[in-house]
């Protein structure tokens, strides 16, 4: 439990056992101990709150809240009770109640510094910036300490940042904050670096760059000591904003003289040069060039400066710095972009890169450094370049069949770098099939030879030769995508599994395995792979899509729930966690971090992935439970869903996916383009909109069903409102489906290691979306029928019956697209057909929606049929014929029963067929024994996963088949 050691409370000894039980997670004992104590000391408020915490943690939220409310209404002022209530309210996600606690405490103990600061932090948790400003000033009046004063100033800045009206922040909040700081400056009361940082932030937001520059260069700037070159970096930023290019150039030049390896100043140095050239700037005839010193305003001067830095490095015996060598290549790139002939002064890019490789080729960063500048080489120099580099690689150790290998890790790194650069130049991709297979054999030989260098490595350390293994896997993927020979992917999986056995912490192996298994339609092995990645914090947002995209579509419903929970747990804790970060930033004066934390919170709240997992999780819960565990109405109510409200921020959705998470050495023309990123986001957004509308339509259908059940007490207006919402949502869905068809027609292809395609194209090609929309559209006609009655609606009844027949036909078409072997063996080769599995899941989803519509239909037809029978009895009409719509409905339920029987038979057949595949009998004689065993292990995982998917789909369909019995009228 939090902070109670300092409290000098006579009851502390009595409370300690309860605290201990709660700390150890023994909540039941904590409740019992609290009850014992309360029998003796009825007025011991803290014991009541501790009991409430125990109740909260055992799932009895309502009891806990009632008990806490009893204590809170007494407005306690003892520290134990206040701290315990704070903890309880935070666990209940009710931080706004903490503010009321401390507001009351401050009124009763107005001079308490501790309670005032707790009140300030309580306001910080809920983002009440105006009240924070007032609380900060009240605190400063009681205890005149600088931090409290600047808490108030920062709260003004936060009001400016969060203000909807930019004019208000520029004319009121920020000027007021500036005046408050200036008052302290005039009184010479500025003490800490954080206070100067805050002053700088205010001036910057006001656009007062000149004033900010004076602060940084004046005596206040001397307080900026926590970060290296903090003053210089801020000056550089301001010079750029003010477009004072002479000062920018001179300062960059001065800083690079001090540290020629500090890359952040090279771009400013080069940018300022070209701006000065564009302005035809020349130095004054007398005096200094500018306040920062001499300015290099000609290309020749900058070339000379860079060459001098390189000569310094060439003459050094100690470790060389990469900065100057990379600066030379960067300068060539920029001069070439501008068409400047002076680029020849720096030399030939090929020679310069070979020289760079000679110095830094044994470092893993060499590939990332050089890859950026490979475009400087013309295509006819690519092979020559690689040959030059190969000459600088010492391969002294003899292997089998005359092959040579590196003698140490430095030589290994050089050879690896040459292989990576070859791939980045497209030399691997230009090979034919036999050339690629030879390359794979060479890479595998180098990988296995390099393992000896990591014999004594810890389990958590990567092997020196891991990248050979990964590159060989990439070449296998090339062969698979080019030739569609699935044998290549099995060899690739085997190789990656082998790599993982030697390097169990290699995230790249796991990520590529994860992707390959998903592409093969096997989700079962993926959950453990993702768990072993041990994704931290924001990674659940940036790489979570790799998991959630495939979970449900491959029929692993239990794993899909777990996958969504992985992400949702992080997103839901984000709100609470961010509040704590903000409080810590106030406590330690890290004011410049507070807007960053707010921006992070907003970025996560507006995340595309967050919206996706939230929607998919709720749909999944409905597919798994609605009308099975609970009725659709009860399921929707339990989720607190609302058809009217759309909680997805469509206009501000952010794509936070890390689409470069896979290590990749592909040439530039094969990399993911900005246009493909935009198309991927468009496709994801359209699919999300369809799923979101489907969820809201199901919520609306449930609301209509609920109204139907309670028709005696519901008014017509309520029904009308719900019907109009349903119609509006159907209209939106039809528009979105038109947009979706246009997106699907583009048939966008992404790089293999780029973003995965959504389920959109398959959902449209199977007819799943159209069938779901038609089923939901039918509910509108059923409402019309309810209004008209059965005896005066023959045309409408015929229309509804035709819709019933159409639904059965559409479902049959979807089911026909599932019929095919998901997994088959041809000529001792295993082949997967994941599309059949994905289509089966579309059938499961669609038939569930049709059954919910049928359930709603039954609720409408039962009272109408009863009413009609009563009328017939009165008229004594012996030849009563069943209404057309009732006959049609009976045909619908019969058709659905038949479809589910077909589907279950198909699944049973698939399960029998896959089980009968004797993978153990696969000889794989052409592969070494170790490779063959890893390949078989991968095949076993895929076989097991397909069986699991079919079993889960079959189980769900059986439960759905049971619900048809309840559809009798």
N, C-alpha and C positions, 0 to 999 in steps of 0.2 A: 504493500500500500504506500501511497505517496506521502512524503514529508510529514512526519509526525514526531520525529525524534526530539525536536527542539521544544515541543509543547510541555510546559510545566503544569500539567493538569493533574489534580489529585486522583482523578478517575483513570488516568493513563494505565496504571498497573492492572486495573480490572478489565480494561478494554484489550490489553495486549494479546490474550489468548485468541480473541476473535480475529484480530489483525493477522495473527500467525496462521490461523485456519484458512483465511481468505487468500493469504500469500501463497499457501501451499496447494490451493485449488480444492480444499476440503469444504465446500460451500454448505453442505448439510450440517456438519458439525458447527460451523460458524453461526448458522441460524439457531441451532439448539443452545449454544453458549449465550447468544444474545437474548434468547427467551428467558434463560435462567437469570441473567443479570437484570432484565427488565422486571422480573417478579419482585426482586429486592429493591431496585432503584427505578421506579416508574418514570421519573423525570430525566433519565439519562438519555438525552436526545441522540447522542452519537451512536449508542447501542442500537437504537431504532434504525438509524441510517445504515449501519453495518449489516443489520439483518436484511434491510432492503437490497443491499448489494448482493448478499447471498441469494435472495429470492430472484433478483434480476439474472444472476448467472445460472440459475437452475430453470430458467424459462418462464418464471411467474412474473411477467412484466407488470401486469395490472396491479397485483398485490404490492409489488415493489414501489410502483408509482404512488399508490394510495398512502403507503407508510411514509414515503419521502415527503409527500405533500403535507401530511400532518406536521412534520417537523418544520418544513419550509414556512408554513403559515405562522409559526411561532417566532419567525425572524431571529434565529439563533445568532449569537455573536462569539461563541466559543470556537476556537480554531479547529478543533477535532471535528465538530459537526459540519462546519463549512467545507473543510477539505474533503470529508467523506461524501457530502452531497455533490461537490464538484466532480468527484470521480464517478459517482453514480449517474449524474446527468450526462457526462461525456460518454459513458457506456450505453446510455439510452439514445445517444445522438440528439440530445436536446440542450445544446450549449446556451440557447437563449434564456433558459431557466437559471443558469449560473449568474447572469447579469442581474436578475431580480434579487437573488440572494445577497450579492455584495452591495447592491444599491441600498437595501434595507440595513445591512451591517454598517455601511458608511454613515447613514443617517443617525444610527445609534452611537457610533464611535467615530465622530467626525475628524478626530486628529490622528487616526491610525494610518501611518504610512503604508503598512502591510496591506490593509484592507483596500486602501485607495489604489495601490499598484495591482492587487488582484482584480479590482473592478476594471481597471484599464485593460488588463489582459483578457478579461471576460468579453469586453467589447471587441477586442482584436479578433477573438475567435469567431464572432458573428459578423465582422466587417462593418461595425457601426462607427464610421470614421469621425462623424461630427461629435458623437459622445466621447470618443477617444480623445479628441482635441480638448474638450472641456475637462475630462478626467485628468489629462496630463497637466493642464494649467492648475487645476485644484490641488494636485499633488505637489506641484512646484511651489505653490503658495504656502503649503504646510511645511515642506522640506525643500528649500531652494537649492536643489542640485541640478547641474547642467543636463544630465541625461533625461530628467523628467521634462524639462523645458523643450528639449529637442524631440521628445516623444510627441509632444503637442504639435511641433512644427511639421514633423513627418506625417502626422494625421491630416494636416492641411494639404500636404502634397498628395496623399492618398485620395482625399476628396476631389482634388483636381484631376487625378488619373481616372477615377471612376465616374466623373461627371459626364452626363450625356451631352451637355452643351459645352463644346470646346471654348466658346467665347467666355463662359462663366469661369472656367478654370484659368484662362489667360488674363481676365480682368479683375478677378476677385481672390480666388484661393492662392494662386502662386504669388501674386504681388504681396498679399498679406504675409505669406510664409517668408518671402524675401525681406520684408520690413522687420519681421521678428528676429531673423538672423542678423540683419544689419545692426539692430539695437545691441545685440551681444558683441558684435565686432567693435562697435564704437566704445562700448564699456570695457573692452579688452577682456572679455570673459570666455572667449573661445579656448577650450582646453584640449580637446581630443581630435584625433584625425577624422573620426566619424562625423564630427560636426562640420569640418571643412568639406568632406565628401558630400554631405547633405546640401550645403550652400552651393557647391558646384552643380549638383543635380538640379537645384531650383533654377539657377541662372541658365543652365543648358535648356531646360524645358521652356523657359521664357524666351529662348532664342537670343539671350544676351551673351553672345560669344566673346565679345571684346572684354566685358566685365569679368567673365569667367576666366579669361586669359590673364587678366591682372591679378585675380585671386591666386591662380596657380603659380604665377611667376613672382608673386609678392611674398611677404613673411608668412602668411597663412599656408602657402604651398609647402613650406618647409616641414609642416606637420605630416605630410603624405609620405610615410616611411614604410608602411607594411608591405607594399608591393614593390618589386624591383622596377626601377624606371617608371614609377607611377606618374610622376610629374611630366616627364618627357612624353609618355604615351598620350596623356591628356592634351598637352600642348600640340602634339602632332595632329590629333583628332580635330582640335579647334582650328588650326591653320588650314586644314583641308576644308572644313565647313565654311571658313571665311574666304577660301580661295586665295590665301596668302602663300602663293607657290614659292617665292624666294625663301621665306622663312622655313617652309616645309622641307625644301630641298637642303638647305643648310643644316637644319636640325638632324635630318636623316643621315646626311653625310657625316656629321659630327658623331652621332651615335654608332654608325657603322665603323668608324675609326676605332672606337672603344671596343666594340664587339662585332667583328665581321661575320659572325655566324648567326646573328639575330635576324631571322628571316622577315619578321613583321615590318622592318623598316625598309627593306629593298623595294617592295611595291610602291611605297610613298616616294622613295628616291627616284624611281623611274617615272612614275606618274607626273611628279612635279617637273621633271626634265621636259616631258612632252608638252605640258601646259605652258611652260616658259617659252619653248620653241614656237608654239602656236601663237603666243602673244608677242613674239619677237622681242622678248625682254632683254635688256642689256644692263650691266652694272653701272652704278654712278661713277663719274670720272674720279671723284675724290671720296675718301672715307670708306667705311665698311660697306659691303654689299647689302647687308641687312642686319637686324639686331641679333640674329643667331650665328653670324659669321659668313665666310665665303660661300658663294653659290656656284654650282656647276650647271651652266645653262647651255652647254654644247655637248653633242654626242661624244665628241673626241675626249672631252674631259671625263665623262662618265666611264667611257671605255678604259681610259688610262687608270682611273680610280679602281675599277674592278680588277684589271690586270695586276695592279700593284698589290691588291689584297691576295691574289692568287700566288704571286711571287713570294710573298711573306710565308704562305703555307708551304710552298715548294722548298723553301730554305729551312723549314722546321724539322727537327728530328722527332719531336713528340707527335702525338696524334693530330692528323690534319682535320681542318674544319670543312664541312661540306658546303656551307653557305656561299662562299665566293664562287665556287665552281658551278653551282646551280644558278647563281645570279648571272653568270656569263651566258648560260643557255637561255635563261628567261629574257635577257636583254636581246639576244638574237631573235627570239620569238616575237618580241614586241617591235623590233626594228623591221622585221620581215612583214609584220601585219601592216605597218605604216609605209612599207615600200622604200625604206631608207637604204641607200647603197652602203652606208657605214657598217652594215652587218659583217661585211667581209673583213673588217679590221680585227674581228674577234676570232676568226679562223673557221675551219670546216666543222659543222656539227658532228659528222661521223668521227673525226679525230678527237674532238673534245669529249664525246661520250665514251670512246674507247679509253681515253685518259682518265675519265671519271671512274670507269669500271676498274681500271688498274689500281686506283687508290682505294675505292670503297666497295669493290665487288664482293668482298667477304662479309659484308653487313646485310642483314635482311632488308634494310630500308632501300638498298640500291635499286631494286626493281620498281618500287613506288616512285622513287626520285626520277628515274630515267623514263618510265612509261609516259609521263606527262609530255615529254619532249620528243617522242618517237616520230611525231608528225613532221619534224624538221628534216627527216631523212626521206629522199625520193625513193619510190618503190624499187628502182634498179640497184639501190645500195643495201637493201635489207639483208640479202644473203652474205654480201661482202662484210657487213657490220658484224653479223653473227660469227663469221669465220674469224674475223679479227679478235673477237672476244674469246672464242674457243682457244685461240693460241695462248691466251693469258691464263688458262685454267690448267693447273698441274694435276694430271691424272697419271700417277706413278704406279699404282698398285694393279698388278695383273689379275684378271679374273678368268673364268672359263671361256673357252672359244675365242681367246685373244682379246676379249674386252678389257678395258682399263677403268679403274675407279679412283676416286679421291683418296688421298692418304690421311687426311685430317679434316676436321669440321670446317676449317676456313676454305679449303679447296672444295669441299662439298657445297658450301654456300655459293661459291663462285660458279660452279657447274650448274647448280640449281637456278641461279640468276640468269644464266645463258638460256636455259630451257624455258624459263618464264618469259624472257624477252622474245624468244622465237615464237612462242604462242601469241604474245601481244602484237607481233608483226604479221600474224595470220599465216605463218609458215606451217603450223600444224594443220590448219583448216584446209590448206591447198593440197595436202597429201591425198592419195587415193586410199582405198580400203586396206590394201596390203601394207602400204606405207604407214598408215595409222596403227595397224596391228604390230608392226615392227617397232614403232615408237613406244607403244604400250609396253612391249616386252623389255625394251631398254629402260624405260622409267621404273618398271617393277624391279628390274635387276638392281638399279641404283638405290631404290627404296630399301630393298632387303639387305643390300651391302651396308647401307648407312645405319642400320639398326645397331650394329656393333658399337657405334660411338655413344649410344644411349643405354648401354647395358646396365650401368649403375645409376640411371636416372630414377627419381622418385616416381611413384605411380601417377601423381598429379602433373608431372612434367611432360611436355611434348617431346617426341623423338625429333632428332635433327633432320631426318629424311622424310618427315611426314608430307611435305609439300610435293614430293615425287609421287606419292600414293594418290594424293588429291588430284594432281594433274593427270595421272593415268586414268582416274575415274572420269574426269572431264572429257578425255578423248573417247572413252567408252560411250559417254552420253552423246558425243558428236556422232559416233557410228550408229547409235540407236536411232537418233532423230533423222539421220540421213538415209539409213537403209531399212528402218523399221524392223530390224532383226532383234527380237526380244532376247536372244541369247546374250547379246552385248550387255543388256541391263542386269542379267543374272550374274555375269562375270563382274560387272561394276559393283553390285551389292556385295558379292563375295569378297572383293578386294577391300571395300570400305569396312566390312565386318572384320577382316584381317587387320586392317589399320587400327581399328578401335581396340582390338585385343592387345595391341602393343602400346597404344596411346589412348587410354580410356577417358582422358579429359579433352580430347580434341573436338572442339565445338563445330568445326567445319565438316568433319566426318559425319557428326550427328545430324547437322542441318541437311546435308546432301542425302543421307540415308532417309531422313524424314520425308524429304521431297519425293524421292524415288518410290518409296513405299506408297505414298499417297497417290502418285501418278499411276501406280499399278493397281490401285483400288484396295490396298490393304492398310487399314487404319490401326489395327490392334497393336503392332509393334511401335507405333508412333508415340503413343501416350508415354511410355517409359523413356523413349528417346528425349522427348520434350522435357519431362521431369528431370532427367539427368543433366540437361543444359543448365538447370538451376537459374532460370531467368529471374533477374532482379528488377524490382520497382518498375521503371518506365518501359523496360523491355517487354512487359506483358502487353503494352500498347503497340510497340514498334515491331515485334516479331510474332505476337499472338495470332495474327492472321494465318500464319503457316499451319496452325493447328485447327483453328475454328472453321476455316474454309471447307475442310474435307470431312469433319467429324460426322455431321448428320447426313451429308449426302452419300456417305459410304455405309450407312445403316448401323453405325455403332452408337446407338442412342444413349446408353449409359456413359460411354466415354465422351460423347458430345456434351452431356450435362457437366461432366467433370471439366472439360476443356473450357466451357463458358464460365464455370465457377473460378477457374484459374484467373481469368481476366477480370471478371466482375468483382472478385474480392479486392483486387488492387484498385479498381476504379472507385469502389465505395469507400475504401479507406483513404483515398486521395484527399477528400474534403477535410477529414479530421487531421490527417498528417500535415497538410499544407498549413493549417491554422497553427499547429505546433511550431513549424519552421518559422512562421511569421513572428510568433511570440519570442522565439529564441533570437531572431534578428533584432527585435526591439531591445531585448535584454542586453545583447552584446554590442549594440550600436552599429550593426551591419545594415544601415538604412538602404544602401543601394541595392541590396539583395531582395528587399521586400517587394518591389514591383516585379522582379523576376519570378518570385514564388507565386504571385497573383497570376502572372502570365502563364506559368506552368499549370496552375489549377484550371484556368480557362481553356488552355490547350487540351487538357485531358477531358474536361467536361464536353468540349466540342468535337471530341475524337470520333472519326468515322467508325473505328473499330469498336468503341464503346457502344455506339448506337446499334451496330450490327449484333454484337453479342447479347445486348439487352433484348432486342427484338427476337433473335433466333432462340434464346433461352425460353422466352415466354411461349413462342409457337411450339417449341419442343415439349414443354410441359403440357400444353393443350393436347398435342398429338398423343402423348403417352398416358394422359390421365382423364381428359374430358370425356364424360359418358362411360368411363371405365371405373375410376376410383370415385370421382364426383361427377355430377351433371355438368354440362357446359356452363350453365348459369353460375353454379357454385364455384367452378374452377376460375372463371373470370372474376367473380367477386373476391375470391381468396387472393388473387393477384392485384387487386385494386386497379383494374384496367378501366380506361374510359375511352369510349368511341369518339367523343367530341374533342378530346385533347390530343394534340400531336406534340410529344415532348422532344422531338428531334430538331435540333437547331439547323434546319436545311440551309439557311443563307450563310451560316458561319461554320459549316462542317469542315473539319481539318483532316487531311490525309497524313497521319503520323507514321505510316508504315515505313520500315527501313527496307527499301527495295534493293539495297546494295549490301545486304547482310552476308551474301555468299562471296567468298574470296573468288576473284574472277580475273583471268588474264586475257580475255577475248579482245580482239582488235576493236578500234573505235566504231567501225561500221556495224559491228555485231552487238554493241552495247545498247542498253535501254535508252531510248531518246526521250526528250521532254514531251514530245507529242504522244508517245506511247504511255507515259505517266498520266497525261491529261485524259487520254482515252480510258485508261484503267480506272481512274477516279470516276469518270462519267458512268462507266459500266457498273461499278460498285454502287454508285448513288442510285441508279435506276433500279437495280435489283433490291437494294435496301428499301426503296420507296414501295415497290410491289409487296415485299414481305410486311412492311409496316402497315400498309393499307389492308392487307389480308388479315392481319392481327386485329386491326380496328373494326373491320367488317365482321369478324367472328364475335368480337365484343358486342357489336351492334345487334347481331343475330341473337346472341344470348340475352340481351336486354329485351328484345321483342318476345323471346320465349318466356322470359320472366314475367313480362306484362301479360302474356297470354294466360299463364298459370294463375295470376292474380287479377283476372279480368273483372271480377266483381267489384274490386276496390280501386281499380285504375280508371282514370278518366280518359276520355277520348283525346284530349289535348296532348296528354303524355305519350299516347300511342303515336299520334301524328308527328310529334317532335322526333321520336325515335325513328319513324319511317322516313322522315325527311333527311335525317342524318345518314341513314342507310343509303338512300338514293344519291345523296351528295358524294358519299364515299365510293359508290359504284361508278359514278361518273368520273371521279378522279382515277379510279383503277383502270377504266377503259382508255382514258387519255394516256396514262403511264404505259399501258400495254402497247399502244401505238408507238410511243417513243422507244420502248424496248425493242420492238420489231425493227425499227430503223437502226438501232445500235447493233442488234444481232446480224443484220444484213451486211454490216461492214466486215464481219469475220476477221476481227483484229487478231493478229498473231504477235505474241510477246516472246522475247528471248526465253530459252528454257529456264534460266536462272532469274528471270524477271518475275513480275507479279503473276499469280495464278489467275486464269480466267474464272469468272463467276459461274453460277449455275444457270445464268440467264438464258443462254442460247439453247441449252438442253431442255429447260423448262418450257420454252416456246416450241421447240421442234417435236417434243413428245405430245404437246397439246395440253399439258398439265395446267398451265396458267389459265388457258382459255376455258377449260372444263371447270376449274374452281370458280372463275368469274361467272360462268353460266349458272352454276349451282346457287351462288349467292344472289344472282339476278332474279332467280326463281322465287326467292322469298318476297320480292315486291309484288309479283303476281298473286302469291298466296294471300297477301294482305288485301288485295283487291277482291279476291274470292270471299274472304271473311266478311267484307263489307256487303258484297252483293248477295251472299247466301248461295245454297246449292240448287235451288229450284228455278232461279232466273239468271243463270250464268253459263249456258251451254257453250257459247263461243269461247269464253275465258277458260272453261274446263278443258276444252279441246286443245287450246293453246298450251295449258299447263301439262296435259298428257303428252303432247309432242315434245315438250321440254324434258319430261321424264325419260322418254325413249331416247332422245338425243344424248342425255347424260350417260345412259347405259352404253350407247354406241361409242361415245368418246372414251369412257373408261376402258372399254374393250380394246380400243386402238392403243391406249397407253400400255395396257397389259401385253398386247402383242409385241410392243417394242421392247419388252423385258425378256421375251422368250428367245433364249440363246444361251450357250454355255459360258458362264462367267469365267470359268477356269477349265482349260482343256489341254490334253497332251497330244502333240502331233510329232511323229517320228522322234520319239524320246526327247521332245522339246516342250517345255511348259509355256503356255500362252495365256495371258490374262485378257479379259474383255470387261473392264470396269464400267463401261457405258451401260451394260445390261443391269448391273447392280444399281447404278445411279437412277436409271429409269424405273426400277422396282421401287425405290424409295419415293420417287415422284408419284407412283401409283398409290403407295401407302398413304401419303399425305393427302392426295386428291380424294381417295375413297373415304377418308376420315371426314373431310369437309362435306362431301355429298351426304354422308350418314348424318351429320349434324343438321344439315338442311332437311333431310327426311324426318328427323326427330321433331323439328319445328313444324314441318308439314303435318305430322301426325297430331300434334297439339292443336292445330287449327281444324283439321278434318273431324276429329272425334266429336266435339260439341256440335259441329254443323250437321254431321250424320245423325246424331241423337235427336237434334231439333227436327230434322226432316222426317225421321221415323215417327216422331210424336204427331206431326201434322198428318202423315199418311194414316195413322191409326184413327185419328179423329174423323178423317174422310172415309175410313174403312175401305181403303184402296188395297185390295188383295193382291193385285198384280204389281206390287212395288218392285221396281228395278233399281239396282244399285247405281248411284250417280256415276257418270263417266270418270270423273276425277278420282273417285274411290277405287274404281277398277284399275285405272292408270297407276294409282299409288301402289296397289297390290302387285301389279306387274313390275313396278320399280323395285320393290323390296325383294321380289323373286329374282329379278335380274342381278341385284346387288349380291344376293346370296350365292347365285351361280358364279359371279365374277370372283368372289372371295374364295369359293371352292377351287376354281381354276388356279387362282394365284397360289393358294396353299399347296395344291398338287405340284405346280411348277417349282415352288421352293423345295418341296420334299424331293422332287426329282433331281434338282441341282445339288442338294445336300448329299444325296446318294451318289451322284456322279463324282462330286469333288472328293468325298470320302474314299471312293473306289480308286482314285488316282494313287497308284503305288509309287510315291516319290522315292522310297527306299530302293526301288528297283532301277532307278536312273543310274547308269554306270558312270557317266561323265569321265570316261577313260582317257579322253584327250587332254584332261587337265591334271596337274600334279595333285597328289592326295590332299594336301592342306587346302589348296584352292577349292577342290571339289567339296570338301567338308563344309567350308564356309558358304559355298553356293547352295548346298543342300539345306543348310540351316536357314538361309534366307527364303528358300522355296517353302520350307515347312511353315515359316511365319506367315507367308502370304496365304497358304492353304488354310491354316488355322484361322486367319482373319476373315477370309471369305465365309467359312463355316459359321463363325460368330455373327457376322453381319446377316447372313440368311436366317440364322436362328432367331435373332432379335426382331427382324422384319416379320418372320413367321409368327412369333409369339404375339406381336402387336396385332397382326391381322386376325389371329384366332380370337383375341379379346374383342376386336371390332365386330367379328362375325356373331359373337354372343349378343351384341347390342341390337342386332336386327330383330331378335325375339320381342324386344320392347316396342317395335314399330307397328304392332297390330292395331287396327282401328276398331 
